[in-house]
Amino acid sequence: MKLSVVIPCYNVEKFVQKCANSILVQKGFDCELIFVNDGSKDNTLHVLENLVVKDNRIKVINQENQGLSGARNTGIENAKGDYIMFVDADDWLEPNAFELISKNFNKEDLFCFSYNRVFEKKSVPRDLKINGVYEAAFIQRRMVGLIGEELRDPSQADSLVTAWGKIYKTEIIKKNEISFLDTKMIGTEDALFNIQYLEFVNKVNVLNVSLYNYFKVNNGSLTNLYKPYLFQQWKTLYQKTSEIISNKNIDFQKALSNRIALSIIGLGLNETFSDLPFYAKIKKISVIFHDPIYIKAYQNLEMKYFPIHWKLFFSLAKSKNALGVLSLSYVMNFLIKK
């Protein structure tokens, strides 16, 4: 069994060597490394060319800038492995990642593993709250959104949706023509890709061990801190998700509604990164609260599951208190960085 590791690269000359080394030392899979240089303006291509000389498992594709989605799609097109794994070029794997995965991997259609969120001053393991083999429908619903008791920890809403931290079956992706949509359209390409992919999956294996390091400090990578059009992008994401789950059971509909309600966490944090005046940020959040899909989502949101601090936050959101939500978003931002 061969594993294709796809690594999109954009202005990552300071990080990509560490990323590559963390994969090249792995034992447990026969793998190829596909680095897609997505129009980098620094010395990323030079670093990649040096890597090619040192290891014949490495392939470098140079293209004009197409964004993260375009780079990943190029990697998929060129993948020769039975399975595909995505790694961001400023992230890295734990030394024993492949060894542990190979011991637990039974050629499921999708294999997921956990990760560390690496900040400037700390590293925080992500507890996925689930471990073992699950029906694909359950994992797909979890990726759509949280329901019931799961709402006790709203931070879990996006814990599973990343494209990295997973091993996909190449045949399923290519046969069903699954690809990453432009980030500029939906704000986050990972969630929709996974929800689409899970339409064609039977079993999912989840290993709740942090084997991937997600570096959240590099502001010059393929993602940036402030996203001015995030609200409209996420509305498009919700619409496309709704189309996929239109024939699913009521749990899926609840999950999507809850995702919309909980997304004010990300939207609030996003505004804390903006250079706009404080009053302008309040106005932007107020616009969100008066949007029909958010009004409906908060009407349906079950508050009883939330711990007291989240009850306060979502009570403010439900009452359309933009000032309160923005203020608490600044507090969250401070606590995250601390």
BALOBA-1460 file (C-alpha; in Angstrom, 3 decimals):
// residues 338
<rec num="1" residu="m" x="0.000" y="0.000" z="0.000"/>
<rec num="2" residu="k" x="1.388" y="3.389" z="-1.015"/>
<rec num="3" residu="l" x="0.589" y="6.711" z="0.646"/>
<rec num="4" residu="s" x="0.751" y="10.027" z="-1.224"/>
<rec num="5" residu="v" x="1.495" y="12.949" z="1.090"/>
<rec num="6" residu="v" x="0.384" y="16.242" z="-0.512"/>
<rec num="7" residu="i" x="2.034" y="19.407" z="0.848"/>
<rec num="8" residu="p" x="0.850" y="22.774" z="-0.597"/>
<rec num="9" residu="c" x="3.502" y="25.479" z="-0.280"/>
<rec num="10" residu="y" x="3.236" y="29.249" z="-0.367"/>
<rec num="11" residu="n" x="6.016" y="31.448" z="1.059"/>
<rec num="12" residu="v" x="7.119" y="28.809" z="3.564"/>
<rec num="13" residu="e" x="10.897" y="28.891" z="3.108"/>
<rec num="14" residu="k" x="11.351" y="29.073" z="6.915"/>
<rec num="15" residu="f" x="9.100" y="26.097" z="7.655"/>
<rec num="16" residu="v" x="9.021" y="23.583" z="4.821"/>
<rec num="17" residu="q" x="12.357" y="21.911" z="5.646"/>
<rec num="18" residu="k" x="11.099" y="21.003" z="9.130"/>
<rec num="19" residu="c" x="7.833" y="19.762" z="7.642"/>
<rec num="20" residu="a" x="9.639" y="17.593" z="5.090"/>
<rec num="21" residu="n" x="12.056" y="16.161" z="7.650"/>
<rec num="22" residu="s" x="9.184" y="15.191" z="9.936"/>
<rec num="23" residu="i" x="7.676" y="13.081" z="7.134"/>
<rec num="24" residu="l" x="10.877" y="11.613" z="5.699"/>
<rec num="25" residu="v" x="11.862" y="10.031" z="9.038"/>
<rec num="26" residu="q" x="8.526" y="8.198" z="9.361"/>
<rec num="27" residu="k" x="8.301" y="4.406" z="9.315"/>
<rec num="28" residu="g" x="5.176" y="2.407" z="8.628"/>
<rec num="29" residu="f" x="4.130" y="3.397" z="5.087"/>
<rec num="30" residu="d" x="5.663" y="3.366" z="1.630"/>
<rec num="31" residu="c" x="5.101" y="6.991" z="0.697"/>
<rec num="32" residu="e" x="5.660" y="9.678" z="-1.900"/>
<rec num="33" residu="l" x="5.836" y="13.368" z="-0.986"/>
<rec num="34" residu="i" x="4.217" y="15.784" z="-3.430"/>
<rec num="35" residu="f" x="5.171" y="19.402" z="-2.749"/>
<rec num="36" residu="v" x="3.074" y="21.896" z="-4.726"/>
<rec num="37" residu="n" x="4.786" y="25.281" z="-4.886"/>
<rec num="38" residu="d" x="1.831" y="27.596" z="-5.341"/>
<rec num="39" residu="g" x="3.506" y="30.681" z="-6.793"/>
<rec num="40" residu="s" x="5.706" y="31.435" z="-3.776"/>
<rec num="41" residu="k" x="7.472" y="34.787" z="-3.875"/>
<rec num="42" residu="d" x="10.251" y="33.847" z="-1.438"/>
<rec num="43" residu="n" x="12.865" y="31.047" z="-1.662"/>
<rec num="44" residu="t" x="10.413" y="28.189" z="-1.106"/>
<rec num="45" residu="l" x="11.054" y="26.707" z="-4.575"/>
<rec num="46" residu="h" x="14.820" y="26.747" z="-4.005"/>
<rec num="47" residu="v" x="14.386" y="24.855" z="-0.715"/>
<rec num="48" residu="l" x="12.145" y="22.307" z="-2.435"/>
<rec num="49" residu="e" x="14.606" y="21.806" z="-5.301"/>
<rec num="50" residu="n" x="17.316" y="21.000" z="-2.766"/>
<rec num="51" residu="l" x="15.009" y="18.477" z="-1.098"/>
<rec num="52" residu="v" x="14.408" y="16.661" z="-4.396"/>
<rec num="53" residu="v" x="18.122" y="16.058" z="-4.808"/>
<rec num="54" residu="k" x="18.363" y="14.458" z="-1.369"/>
<rec num="55" residu="d" x="15.427" y="12.026" z="-1.507"/>
<rec num="56" residu="n" x="13.838" y="10.300" z="-4.503"/>
<rec num="57" residu="r" x="10.496" y="10.018" z="-2.710"/>
<rec num="58" residu="i" x="9.999" y="13.737" z="-3.219"/>
<rec num="59" residu="k" x="8.237" y="15.297" z="-6.195"/>
<rec num="60" residu="v" x="7.938" y="19.079" z="-6.669"/>
<rec num="61" residu="i" x="5.246" y="20.701" z="-8.798"/>
<rec num="62" residu="n" x="5.631" y="24.406" z="-9.550"/>
<rec num="63" residu="q" x="2.517" y="26.362" z="-10.525"/>
<rec num="64" residu="e" x="1.122" y="29.873" z="-10.592"/>
<rec num="65" residu="n" x="-0.749" y="30.851" z="-7.460"/>
<rec num="66" residu="q" x="-4.124" y="29.087" z="-7.201"/>
<rec num="67" residu="g" x="-4.617" y="29.216" z="-3.438"/>
<rec num="68" residu="l" x="-4.690" y="26.363" z="-0.942"/>
<rec num="69" residu="s" x="-7.564" y="24.552" z="-2.659"/>
<rec num="70" residu="g" x="-5.934" y="24.742" z="-6.071"/>
<rec num="71" residu="a" x="-2.630" y="23.473" z="-4.693"/>
<rec num="72" residu="r" x="-4.298" y="20.537" z="-2.974"/>
<rec num="73" residu="n" x="-6.254" y="19.671" z="-6.114"/>
<rec num="74" residu="t" x="-3.003" y="19.648" z="-8.104"/>
<rec num="75" residu="g" x="-1.571" y="17.259" z="-5.531"/>
<rec num="76" residu="i" x="-4.584" y="14.961" z="-5.882"/>
<rec num="77" residu="e" x="-4.235" y="14.926" z="-9.674"/>
<rec num="78" residu="n" x="-0.600" y="13.841" z="-9.388"/>
<rec num="79" residu="a" x="-0.991" y="11.351" z="-6.540"/>
<rec num="80" residu="k" x="0.030" y="7.776" z="-7.380"/>
<rec num="81" residu="g" x="-0.648" y="6.264" z="-3.969"/>
<rec num="82" residu="d" x="-3.554" y="4.082" z="-2.877"/>
<rec num="83" residu="y" x="-4.220" y="6.637" z="-0.122"/>
<rec num="84" residu="i" x="-3.766" y="10.391" z="0.211"/>
<rec num="85" residu="m" x="-2.787" y="12.500" z="3.200"/>
<rec num="86" residu="f" x="-2.580" y="16.299" z="3.347"/>
<rec num="87" residu="v" x="0.011" y="18.188" z="5.369"/>
<rec num="88" residu="d" x="0.361" y="21.976" z="5.496"/>
<rec num="89" residu="a" x="3.932" y="23.104" z="4.852"/>
<rec num="90" residu="d" x="4.277" y="25.035" z="8.109"/>
<rec num="91" residu="d" x="3.085" y="22.054" z="10.177"/>
<rec num="92" residu="w" x="4.885" y="18.851" z="11.110"/>
<rec num="93" residu="l" x="4.251" y="15.281" z="12.270"/>
<rec num="94" residu="e" x="5.239" y="13.612" z="15.502"/>
<rec num="95" residu="p" x="8.189" y="11.210" z="14.959"/>
<rec num="96" residu="n" x="6.091" y="8.103" z="15.625"/>
<rec num="97" residu="a" x="3.016" y="9.209" z="13.649"/>
<rec num="98" residu="f" x="3.127" y="6.713" z="10.767"/>
<rec num="99" residu="e" x="4.170" y="3.870" z="13.045"/>
<rec num="100" residu="l" x="1.169" y="4.383" z="15.336"/>
<rec num="101" residu="i" x="-1.213" y="4.950" z="12.435"/>
<rec num="102" residu="s" x="-0.068" y="1.812" z="10.603"/>
<rec num="103" residu="k" x="-0.691" y="-0.284" z="13.738"/>
<rec num="104" residu="n" x="-4.297" y="0.951" z="13.946"/>
<rec num="105" residu="f" x="-5.105" y="1.396" z="10.247"/>
<rec num="106" residu="n" x="-7.176" y="-1.432" z="8.724"/>
<rec num="107" residu="k" x="-7.569" y="0.135" z="5.282"/>
<rec num="108" residu="e" x="-10.741" y="1.968" z="6.250"/>
<rec num="109" residu="d" x="-12.079" y="4.447" z="3.716"/>
<rec num="110" residu="l" x="-11.172" y="7.262" z="6.108"/>
<rec num="111" residu="f" x="-8.693" y="7.323" z="8.981"/>
<rec num="112" residu="c" x="-8.606" y="10.335" z="11.342"/>
<rec num="113" residu="f" x="-6.115" y="11.221" z="14.056"/>
<rec num="114" residu="s" x="-5.758" y="14.083" z="16.480"/>
<rec num="115" residu="y" x="-3.324" y="16.986" z="16.654"/>
<rec num="116" residu="n" x="-1.609" y="19.620" z="18.769"/>
<rec num="117" residu="r" x="-2.458" y="23.296" z="18.341"/>
<rec num="118" residu="v" x="0.928" y="24.984" z="18.520"/>
<rec num="119" residu="f" x="0.918" y="28.616" z="19.645"/>
<rec num="120" residu="e" x="3.869" y="30.925" z="20.245"/>
<rec num="121" residu="k" x="4.148" y="30.024" z="23.926"/>
<rec num="122" residu="k" x="2.333" y="26.705" z="24.271"/>
<rec num="123" residu="s" x="1.123" y="23.539" z="22.581"/>
<rec num="124" residu="v" x="-2.410" y="22.302" z="23.284"/>
<rec num="125" residu="p" x="-3.451" y="18.710" z="22.400"/>
<rec num="126" residu="r" x="-6.896" y="18.364" z="20.840"/>
<rec num="127" residu="d" x="-9.069" y="15.761" z="22.520"/>
<rec num="128" residu="l" x="-11.510" y="14.638" z="19.826"/>
<rec num="129" residu="k" x="-13.790" y="13.024" z="22.453"/>
<rec num="130" residu="i" x="-14.192" y="9.952" z="20.228"/>
<rec num="131" residu="n" x="-11.936" y="6.986" z="19.472"/>
<rec num="132" residu="g" x="-12.391" y="3.793" z="17.459"/>
<rec num="133" residu="v" x="-14.337" y="2.692" z="14.367"/>
<rec num="134" residu="y" x="-17.604" y="4.478" z="13.494"/>
<rec num="135" residu="e" x="-20.256" y="4.448" z="10.818"/>
<rec num="136" residu="a" x="-19.534" y="7.122" z="8.215"/>
<rec num="137" residu="a" x="-22.955" y="8.725" z="8.771"/>
<rec num="138" residu="f" x="-22.081" y="9.524" z="12.388"/>
<rec num="139" residu="i" x="-18.772" y="11.159" z="11.483"/>
<rec num="140" residu="q" x="-20.419" y="13.062" z="8.640"/>
<rec num="141" residu="r" x="-23.073" y="14.411" z="10.996"/>
<rec num="142" residu="r" x="-20.361" y="15.401" z="13.502"/>
<rec num="143" residu="m" x="-18.625" y="17.343" z="10.748"/>
<rec num="144" residu="v" x="-21.867" y="19.093" z="9.846"/>
<rec num="145" residu="g" x="-22.318" y="20.183" z="13.472"/>
<rec num="146" residu="l" x="-22.833" y="19.291" z="17.114"/>
<rec num="147" residu="i" x="-26.089" y="18.147" z="18.703"/>
<rec num="148" residu="g" x="-27.338" y="17.338" z="22.186"/>
<rec num="149" residu="e" x="-24.697" y="16.658" z="24.842"/>
<rec num="150" residu="e" x="-21.947" y="17.477" z="22.335"/>
<rec num="151" residu="l" x="-22.858" y="21.150" z="22.769"/>
<rec num="152" residu="r" x="-21.224" y="21.093" z="26.215"/>
<rec num="153" residu="d" x="-17.974" y="21.770" z="24.370"/>
<rec num="154" residu="p" x="-18.594" y="24.160" z="21.438"/>
<rec num="155" residu="s" x="-14.871" y="24.098" z="20.595"/>
<rec num="156" residu="q" x="-15.470" y="20.609" z="19.176"/>
<rec num="157" residu="a" x="-17.520" y="22.018" z="16.281"/>
<rec num="158" residu="d" x="-14.519" y="22.101" z="13.957"/>
<rec num="159" residu="s" x="-12.247" y="19.598" z="15.680"/>
<rec num="160" residu="l" x="-12.821" y="16.941" z="13.008"/>
<rec num="161" residu="v" x="-13.238" y="18.977" z="9.829"/>
<rec num="162" residu="t" x="-9.587" y="19.606" z="8.906"/>
<rec num="163" residu="a" x="-8.205" y="18.043" z="5.723"/>
<rec num="164" residu="w" x="-4.937" y="17.287" z="7.464"/>
<rec num="165" residu="g" x="-4.943" y="14.693" z="10.232"/>
<rec num="166" residu="k" x="-6.610" y="12.214" z="7.876"/>
<rec num="167" residu="i" x="-5.872" y="9.449" z="5.390"/>
<rec num="168" residu="y" x="-8.231" y="9.277" z="2.400"/>
<rec num="169" residu="k" x="-8.699" y="6.560" z="-0.194"/>
<rec num="170" residu="t" x="-7.459" y="7.913" z="-3.522"/>
<rec num="171" residu="e" x="-9.940" y="5.876" z="-5.563"/>
<rec num="172" residu="i" x="-12.922" y="7.399" z="-3.754"/>
<rec num="173" residu="i" x="-11.678" y="10.949" z="-4.371"/>
<rec num="174" residu="k" x="-10.882" y="10.438" z="-8.053"/>
<rec num="175" residu="k" x="-13.806" y="8.189" z="-8.969"/>
<rec num="176" residu="n" x="-16.327" y="10.636" z="-7.504"/>
<rec num="177" residu="e" x="-14.444" y="13.731" z="-8.690"/>
<rec num="178" residu="i" x="-14.238" y="15.219" z="-5.201"/>
<rec num="179" residu="s" x="-12.153" y="18.366" z="-5.049"/>
<rec num="180" residu="f" x="-11.511" y="21.366" z="-2.847"/>
<rec num="181" residu="l" x="-13.599" y="24.426" z="-3.675"/>
<rec num="182" residu="d" x="-11.960" y="27.839" z="-3.745"/>
<rec num="183" residu="t" x="-11.446" y="29.181" z="-0.225"/>
<rec num="184" residu="k" x="-12.572" y="32.614" z="-1.463"/>
<rec num="185" residu="m" x="-16.004" y="31.107" z="-2.116"/>
<rec num="186" residu="i" x="-16.708" y="29.210" z="1.126"/>
<rec num="187" residu="g" x="-14.157" y="30.423" z="3.686"/>
<rec num="188" residu="t" x="-13.078" y="26.929" z="4.706"/>
<rec num="189" residu="e" x="-12.540" y="24.287" z="2.058"/>
<rec num="190" residu="d" x="-11.884" y="21.404" z="4.468"/>
<rec num="191" residu="a" x="-15.365" y="20.945" z="5.933"/>
<rec num="192" residu="l" x="-17.185" y="20.692" z="2.614"/>
<rec num="193" residu="f" x="-14.535" y="18.380" z="1.134"/>
<rec num="194" residu="n" x="-14.937" y="15.982" z="4.057"/>
<rec num="195" residu="i" x="-18.735" y="16.115" z="4.064"/>
<rec num="196" residu="q" x="-18.736" y="15.318" z="0.333"/>
<rec num="197" residu="y" x="-16.155" y="12.557" z="0.722"/>
<rec num="198" residu="l" x="-18.146" y="10.875" z="3.502"/>
<rec num="199" residu="e" x="-21.068" y="10.408" z="1.113"/>
<rec num="200" residu="f" x="-19.060" y="7.513" z="-0.388"/>
<rec num="201" residu="v" x="-17.595" y="5.995" z="2.791"/>
<rec num="202" residu="n" x="-18.678" y="3.055" z="4.971"/>
<rec num="203" residu="k" x="-16.414" y="3.015" z="8.025"/>
<rec num="204" residu="v" x="-14.225" y="5.649" z="9.671"/>
<rec num="205" residu="n" x="-11.415" y="4.895" z="12.100"/>
<rec num="206" residu="v" x="-10.594" y="7.638" z="14.618"/>
<rec num="207" residu="l" x="-7.362" y="7.540" z="16.630"/>
<rec num="208" residu="n" x="-7.618" y="10.077" z="19.434"/>
<rec num="209" residu="v" x="-3.850" y="10.586" z="19.712"/>
<rec num="210" residu="s" x="-2.157" y="13.885" z="18.814"/>
<rec num="211" residu="l" x="0.223" y="12.995" z="15.968"/>
<rec num="212" residu="y" x="0.070" y="16.210" z="13.919"/>
<rec num="213" residu="n" x="1.303" y="19.670" z="14.930"/>
<rec num="214" residu="y" x="-0.848" y="22.534" z="13.672"/>
<rec num="215" residu="f" x="1.256" y="25.698" z="13.768"/>
<rec num="216" residu="k" x="-1.019" y="28.669" z="14.452"/>
<rec num="217" residu="v" x="1.635" y="31.422" z="14.434"/>
<rec num="218" residu="n" x="2.742" y="31.685" z="10.782"/>
<rec num="219" residu="n" x="0.826" y="34.686" z="9.417"/>
<rec num="220" residu="g" x="2.445" y="34.484" z="5.992"/>
<rec num="221" residu="s" x="1.232" y="31.032" z="5.017"/>
<rec num="222" residu="l" x="-1.700" y="30.022" z="2.807"/>
<rec num="223" residu="t" x="-4.092" y="31.311" z="5.454"/>
<rec num="224" residu="n" x="-4.234" y="34.786" z="6.984"/>
<rec num="225" residu="l" x="-5.631" y="35.952" z="10.296"/>
<rec num="226" residu="y" x="-8.331" y="38.400" z="9.199"/>
<rec num="227" residu="k" x="-10.851" y="37.340" z="6.585"/>
<rec num="228" residu="p" x="-13.022" y="40.345" z="5.588"/>
<rec num="229" residu="y" x="-15.611" y="38.300" z="3.673"/>
<rec num="230" residu="l" x="-15.865" y="35.379" z="6.093"/>
<rec num="231" residu="f" x="-19.564" y="35.915" z="6.898"/>
<rec num="232" residu="q" x="-20.664" y="35.721" z="3.257"/>
<rec num="233" residu="q" x="-18.279" y="32.839" z="2.585"/>
<rec num="234" residu="w" x="-19.681" y="30.792" z="5.446"/>
<rec num="235" residu="k" x="-23.235" y="31.462" z="4.302"/>
<rec num="236" residu="t" x="-22.264" y="29.913" z="0.968"/>
<rec num="237" residu="l" x="-20.717" y="26.974" z="2.834"/>
<rec num="238" residu="y" x="-23.954" y="26.448" z="4.784"/>
<rec num="239" residu="q" x="-25.990" y="26.535" z="1.580"/>
<rec num="240" residu="k" x="-23.764" y="23.935" z="-0.102"/>
<rec num="241" residu="t" x="-23.798" y="21.764" z="3.023"/>
<rec num="242" residu="s" x="-27.583" y="22.030" z="3.166"/>
<rec num="243" residu="e" x="-27.797" y="20.745" z="-0.410"/>
<rec num="244" residu="i" x="-25.715" y="17.680" z="0.458"/>
<rec num="245" residu="i" x="-27.717" y="16.781" z="3.580"/>
<rec num="246" residu="s" x="-31.164" y="17.676" z="2.236"/>
<rec num="247" residu="n" x="-32.279" y="14.032" z="2.331"/>
<rec num="248" residu="k" x="-30.648" y="13.194" z="5.673"/>
<rec num="249" residu="n" x="-32.437" y="12.716" z="8.989"/>
<rec num="250" residu="i" x="-33.409" y="15.456" z="11.428"/>
<rec num="251" residu="d" x="-30.122" y="15.176" z="13.346"/>
<rec num="252" residu="f" x="-28.280" y="16.536" z="10.314"/>
<rec num="253" residu="q" x="-30.627" y="19.511" z="10.099"/>
<rec num="254" residu="k" x="-30.165" y="20.233" z="13.816"/>
<rec num="255" residu="a" x="-26.407" y="19.891" z="13.421"/>
<rec num="256" residu="l" x="-26.270" y="22.445" z="10.602"/>
<rec num="257" residu="s" x="-28.483" y="24.859" z="12.510"/>
<rec num="258" residu="n" x="-26.196" y="24.544" z="15.534"/>
<rec num="259" residu="r" x="-23.114" y="25.039" z="13.376"/>
<rec num="260" residu="i" x="-24.570" y="28.312" z="12.136"/>
<rec num="261" residu="a" x="-25.324" y="29.464" z="15.682"/>
<rec num="262" residu="l" x="-21.908" y="28.431" z="17.030"/>
<rec num="263" residu="s" x="-20.071" y="30.039" z="14.128"/>
<rec num="264" residu="i" x="-20.388" y="33.423" z="15.851"/>
<rec num="265" residu="i" x="-17.359" y="32.264" z="17.861"/>
<rec num="266" residu="g" x="-15.218" y="32.244" z="14.718"/>
<rec num="267" residu="l" x="-16.859" y="35.318" z="13.269"/>
<rec num="268" residu="g" x="-16.325" y="37.241" z="16.509"/>
<rec num="269" residu="l" x="-12.685" y="36.198" z="16.747"/>
<rec num="270" residu="n" x="-12.235" y="37.133" z="13.106"/>
<rec num="271" residu="e" x="-13.328" y="40.700" z="13.848"/>
<rec num="272" residu="t" x="-10.745" y="40.987" z="16.641"/>
<rec num="273" residu="f" x="-8.057" y="40.641" z="13.956"/>
<rec num="274" residu="s" x="-9.518" y="43.494" z="11.885"/>
<rec num="275" residu="d" x="-7.989" y="46.976" z="11.657"/>
<rec num="276" residu="l" x="-11.461" y="48.526" z="11.520"/>
<rec num="277" residu="p" x="-12.551" y="50.902" z="14.311"/>
<rec num="278" residu="f" x="-14.279" y="49.218" z="17.245"/>
<rec num="279" residu="y" x="-17.701" y="50.651" z="16.361"/>
<rec num="280" residu="a" x="-17.371" y="49.310" z="12.805"/>
<rec num="281" residu="k" x="-16.675" y="45.830" z="14.160"/>
<rec num="282" residu="i" x="-19.783" y="46.039" z="16.339"/>
<rec num="283" residu="k" x="-21.812" y="47.025" z="13.283"/>
<rec num="284" residu="k" x="-20.518" y="44.025" z="11.305"/>
<rec num="285" residu="i" x="-21.477" y="41.615" z="14.089"/>
<rec num="286" residu="s" x="-24.883" y="43.279" z="14.390"/>
<rec num="287" residu="v" x="-25.473" y="42.642" z="10.680"/>
<rec num="288" residu="i" x="-24.783" y="38.942" z="11.280"/>
<rec num="289" residu="f" x="-27.293" y="38.751" z="14.137"/>
<rec num="290" residu="h" x="-30.031" y="40.272" z="11.961"/>
<rec num="291" residu="d" x="-29.478" y="37.846" z="9.111"/>
<rec num="292" residu="p" x="-32.461" y="35.449" z="8.770"/>
<rec num="293" residu="i" x="-30.347" y="32.274" z="8.954"/>
<rec num="294" residu="y" x="-28.807" y="33.407" z="12.243"/>
<rec num="295" residu="i" x="-32.138" y="34.497" z="13.707"/>
<rec num="296" residu="k" x="-33.539" y="31.033" z="12.926"/>
<rec num="297" residu="a" x="-30.429" y="29.253" z="14.238"/>
<rec num="298" residu="y" x="-30.606" y="31.016" z="17.607"/>
<rec num="299" residu="q" x="-34.308" y="30.298" z="17.905"/>
<rec num="300" residu="n" x="-33.515" y="26.584" z="17.615"/>
<rec num="301" residu="l" x="-30.326" y="26.527" z="19.709"/>
<rec num="302" residu="e" x="-30.710" y="24.470" z="22.913"/>
<rec num="303" residu="m" x="-28.972" y="26.511" z="25.619"/>
<rec num="304" residu="k" x="-29.344" y="23.940" z="28.414"/>
<rec num="305" residu="y" x="-26.214" y="22.003" z="27.461"/>
<rec num="306" residu="f" x="-23.766" y="24.916" z="27.628"/>
<rec num="307" residu="p" x="-21.478" y="25.563" z="30.624"/>
<rec num="308" residu="i" x="-22.146" y="28.903" z="32.306"/>
<rec num="309" residu="h" x="-19.574" y="30.922" z="30.344"/>
<rec num="310" residu="w" x="-20.919" y="29.686" z="27.015"/>
<rec num="311" residu="k" x="-24.484" y="30.305" z="28.167"/>
<rec num="312" residu="l" x="-23.510" y="33.916" z="28.745"/>
<rec num="313" residu="f" x="-21.855" y="34.193" z="25.352"/>
<rec num="314" residu="f" x="-24.733" y="32.650" z="23.386"/>
<rec num="315" residu="s" x="-27.363" y="34.492" z="25.423"/>
<rec num="316" residu="l" x="-25.713" y="37.707" z="24.269"/>
<rec num="317" residu="a" x="-25.734" y="36.394" z="20.709"/>
<rec num="318" residu="k" x="-29.368" y="35.342" z="20.935"/>
<rec num="319" residu="s" x="-30.329" y="38.811" z="22.182"/>
<rec num="320" residu="k" x="-28.298" y="40.382" z="19.329"/>
<rec num="321" residu="n" x="-25.899" y="42.097" z="21.754"/>
<rec num="322" residu="a" x="-23.038" y="42.777" z="19.342"/>
<rec num="323" residu="l" x="-21.042" y="44.826" z="21.860"/>
<rec num="324" residu="g" x="-21.131" y="42.023" z="24.425"/>
<rec num="325" residu="v" x="-20.182" y="39.326" z="21.902"/>
<rec num="326" residu="l" x="-17.299" y="41.369" z="20.485"/>
<rec num="327" residu="s" x="-16.008" y="42.166" z="23.980"/>
<rec num="328" residu="l" x="-16.035" y="38.486" z="24.948"/>
<rec num="329" residu="s" x="-14.358" y="37.643" z="21.634"/>
<rec num="330" residu="y" x="-11.450" y="39.864" z="22.643"/>
<rec num="331" residu="v" x="-11.288" y="38.031" z="25.958"/>
<rec num="332" residu="m" x="-11.213" y="34.683" z="24.136"/>
<rec num="333" residu="n" x="-8.469" y="35.930" z="21.825"/>
<rec num="334" residu="f" x="-6.401" y="36.985" z="24.832"/>
<rec num="335" residu="l" x="-6.880" y="33.645" z="26.597"/>
<rec num="336" residu="i" x="-5.953" y="31.699" z="23.442"/>
<rec num="337" residu="k" x="-2.673" y="33.603" z="23.093"/>
<rec num="338" residu="k" x="-1.840" y="33.481" z="26.793"/>
